[in-house]
């Protein structure tokens, strides 16, 4: 098998330098990051400095962050109220998301030791939805399995993780994505998407030639043929 062609680091960097990226494009990437991650004050300031119109109303950023904070502290009812105040259609048209919020509410009942309320809530609100969807039923059964263990360390990881902070973050992330979609805004930071595209492109190119690969953490290129 003949050796793959290679390109030296200096030549690779020269070619990249020749690629034209406008300041306007960079500014939009920064604004996209600030909006999606919820940095309202920074987005307002950057909008003025860069003379750039925001893709969404700044007040919607604050509303999203209030909803995320409510879910992260376990106040699901407050989060649902705020979502409906922002746009009632988000939950009306997304039964899977509404179920996730109700599931999170059930988890919070169990976390607080309010077992009778948890059982009643599961019977009244979640069991009927479980009858409509095998996926909902599976998630309900997984959540109710928490009641079978006296302490979280004794529970299987797939069940114990429901009481972890990561579960609250996951629910908050799904709600945030749904709100962004309702605002016709991308659900993922464009910079993240570009990094994924970069990794995909490098993988394809690596099959055909040796070239300096980007170290994303350091922002530098390695030598040709080295990781």
C-alpha positions as CSV (number, residue, x, y, z in Angstrom):
1,X,0.0,0.0,0.0
2,X,1.6,3.3,-1.1
3,X,2.2,5.9,1.7
4,X,-0.3,8.6,2.2
5,X,0.7,12.1,1.0
6,X,1.5,14.5,3.8
7,X,1.4,18.3,4.3
8,X,3.8,20.2,6.6
9,X,2.6,22.2,9.5
10,X,3.8,25.5,8.0
11,X,1.9,24.9,4.8
12,X,-1.2,23.8,6.6
13,X,-1.3,26.9,8.7
14,X,-0.7,29.1,5.6
15,X,-3.6,27.5,3.8
16,X,-5.9,28.0,6.9
17,X,-4.7,31.6,7.1
18,X,-5.9,32.2,3.5
19,X,-9.4,31.2,4.5
20,X,-11.5,34.4,4.9
21,X,-13.6,34.6,8.0
22,X,-15.2,38.0,8.5
23,X,-15.5,39.8,11.8
24,X,-19.2,39.8,11.3
25,X,-19.3,36.0,11.1
26,X,-17.3,35.8,14.3
27,X,-19.5,38.3,16.1
28,X,-22.6,36.3,15.2
29,X,-21.0,33.1,16.6
30,X,-20.2,34.9,19.8
31,X,-23.8,36.3,20.0
32,X,-25.2,32.8,19.3
33,X,-23.2,31.4,22.2
34,X,-24.2,34.1,24.7
35,X,-27.9,33.8,23.8
36,X,-28.2,30.0,23.9
37,X,-26.1,29.8,27.1
38,X,-28.2,32.5,28.7
39,X,-25.8,35.3,29.4
40,X,-28.3,38.1,29.0
41,X,-26.1,41.0,30.3
42,X,-23.1,40.0,28.3
43,X,-25.4,39.6,25.2
44,X,-26.8,43.0,25.7
45,X,-23.4,44.6,26.1
46,X,-21.9,42.7,23.1
47,X,-24.9,43.6,20.9
48,X,-24.1,47.3,21.5
49,X,-20.4,47.0,21.1
50,X,-20.6,45.0,17.9
51,X,-23.6,46.9,16.6
52,X,-25.3,43.5,16.1
53,X,-29.0,42.9,16.3
54,X,-29.9,40.0,18.8
55,X,-31.6,36.9,17.3
56,X,-34.1,36.9,20.1
57,X,-35.7,39.3,22.6
58,X,-33.3,39.7,25.6
59,X,-36.2,39.3,28.0
60,X,-36.7,35.7,26.7
61,X,-33.1,34.9,27.7
62,X,-33.9,35.9,31.3
63,X,-37.1,33.9,31.2
64,X,-35.2,30.8,30.1
65,X,-32.7,31.2,32.8
66,X,-35.4,31.6,35.5
67,X,-36.9,28.4,34.2
68,X,-33.6,26.6,34.3
69,X,-32.8,27.8,37.8
70,X,-36.3,26.6,39.0
71,X,-35.6,23.1,37.7
72,X,-32.1,23.0,39.1
73,X,-33.5,23.7,42.6
74,X,-36.3,21.2,42.1
75,X,-39.2,23.6,41.8
76,X,-40.9,21.9,38.8
77,X,-44.3,23.6,39.4
78,X,-42.7,27.1,39.2
79,X,-40.9,26.0,36.0
80,X,-44.1,24.8,34.4
81,X,-45.9,28.0,35.3
82,X,-43.0,30.1,33.8
83,X,-43.0,28.0,30.6
84,X,-46.7,28.5,30.1
85,X,-46.3,32.3,30.8
86,X,-43.7,32.4,28.1
87,X,-45.5,30.3,25.5
88,X,-48.4,27.9,26.4
89,X,-48.0,26.1,23.1
90,X,-44.6,24.7,24.1
91,X,-46.1,22.1,26.5
92,X,-49.4,21.8,24.7
93,X,-47.7,20.6,21.6
94,X,-45.0,18.6,23.2
95,X,-46.4,15.7,25.3
96,X,-43.0,14.1,25.7
97,X,-41.6,17.2,27.3
98,X,-44.6,17.6,29.6
99,X,-44.2,14.0,30.7
100,X,-40.5,14.7,31.5
101,X,-41.5,17.6,33.7
102,X,-44.2,15.5,35.5
103,X,-41.6,12.8,35.9
104,X,-39.2,15.3,37.4
105,X,-42.0,16.4,39.8
106,X,-42.5,12.8,40.9
107,X,-38.7,12.5,41.5
108,X,-38.8,15.6,43.7
109,X,-41.6,14.1,45.8
110,X,-39.6,11.0,46.3
111,X,-36.4,13.0,47.1
112,X,-38.3,14.9,49.8
113,X,-39.7,11.7,51.3
114,X,-43.3,12.7,50.4
115,X,-44.1,9.1,49.5
116,X,-48.0,9.2,49.8
117,X,-48.0,12.3,47.6
118,X,-45.6,10.6,45.1
119,X,-47.8,7.6,44.8
120,X,-51.0,9.6,44.4
121,X,-49.3,11.9,41.8
122,X,-48.0,8.9,39.8
123,X,-51.5,7.4,39.8
124,X,-53.4,10.6,38.8
125,X,-50.9,12.2,36.4
126,X,-48.4,9.8,35.1
127,X,-50.1,6.4,35.0
128,X,-52.7,7.5,32.4
129,X,-49.9,8.8,30.2
130,X,-48.0,5.6,30.6
131,X,-51.0,3.8,29.1
132,X,-50.6,5.9,26.0
133,X,-46.9,5.3,25.4
134,X,-44.6,2.3,26.2
135,X,-41.7,4.8,26.6
136,X,-43.6,6.8,29.2
137,X,-44.6,3.6,31.0
138,X,-40.9,2.5,31.1
139,X,-39.8,5.8,32.6
140,X,-42.6,5.7,35.1
141,X,-41.6,2.2,36.2
142,X,-38.0,3.3,36.5
143,X,-38.9,6.3,38.6
144,X,-41.3,4.3,40.9
145,X,-38.4,1.7,41.4
146,X,-36.8,4.4,43.6
147,X,-39.4,3.5,46.3
148,X,-38.0,-0.1,46.5
149,X,-34.7,1.0,47.8
150,X,-34.1,2.4,51.3
151,X,-31.1,4.4,50.1
152,X,-29.8,5.6,46.8
153,X,-26.4,3.8,47.1
154,X,-28.2,0.5,47.1
155,X,-30.1,1.3,43.9
156,X,-28.9,0.2,40.4
157,X,-27.1,3.1,38.6
158,X,-29.9,3.5,36.1
159,X,-32.3,4.2,38.9
160,X,-30.1,6.0,41.4
161,X,-29.1,8.6,38.7
162,X,-32.7,9.9,38.8
163,X,-31.8,11.6,42.1
164,X,-28.6,13.1,40.9
165,X,-28.1,16.8,40.0
166,X,-27.4,15.6,36.5
167,X,-31.0,14.5,36.1
168,X,-32.3,18.0,37.0
169,X,-29.8,19.4,34.5
170,X,-30.9,17.0,31.8
171,X,-34.6,18.0,32.3
172,X,-33.6,21.7,32.3
173,X,-31.6,21.2,29.1
174,X,-34.6,19.6,27.3
175,X,-36.9,22.4,28.4
176,X,-34.4,25.0,27.3
177,X,-34.0,23.4,23.9
178,X,-37.8,23.4,23.4
179,X,-38.0,27.1,24.2
180,X,-35.3,27.9,21.8
181,X,-37.0,25.9,19.1
182,X,-40.2,27.8,19.7
183,X,-38.3,31.0,19.2
184,X,-36.9,29.7,15.9
185,X,-33.4,29.6,17.5
186,X,-30.9,26.8,17.2
187,X,-30.9,24.3,20.1
188,X,-27.2,23.8,20.0
189,X,-24.4,26.4,20.2
190,X,-23.1,26.9,16.7
191,X,-19.5,26.7,17.9
192,X,-20.2,23.2,19.2
193,X,-21.6,22.2,15.9
194,X,-18.6,23.6,14.1
195,X,-16.2,21.6,16.3
196,X,-18.2,18.4,15.6
197,X,-17.9,19.2,11.9
198,X,-14.2,19.8,12.3
199,X,-13.7,16.4,13.9
200,X,-15.7,14.7,11.2
201,X,-13.7,16.4,8.5
202,X,-10.4,15.5,10.1
203,X,-11.5,11.8,10.3
204,X,-12.3,11.7,6.6
205,X,-9.2,13.5,5.6
206,X,-7.0,11.3,7.7
207,X,-7.9,8.3,5.5
208,X,-6.3,10.1,2.6
209,X,-3.3,12.0,3.9
210,X,-1.2,13.0,6.9
211,X,-1.8,16.5,8.2
212,X,-1.4,18.5,11.4
213,X,-4.3,17.9,13.7
214,X,-5.9,20.6,15.8
215,X,-5.5,20.3,19.6
216,X,-8.9,21.9,20.6
217,X,-7.9,22.4,24.2
218,X,-4.7,24.2,23.4
219,X,-5.7,25.8,20.1
220,X,-2.5,24.6,18.4
221,X,-1.6,22.2,15.6
222,X,0.5,19.1,16.2
223,X,3.2,18.0,13.8
224,X,2.2,16.0,10.7
225,X,1.5,12.4,11.5
226,X,1.4,13.0,15.3
227,X,-1.7,13.3,17.5
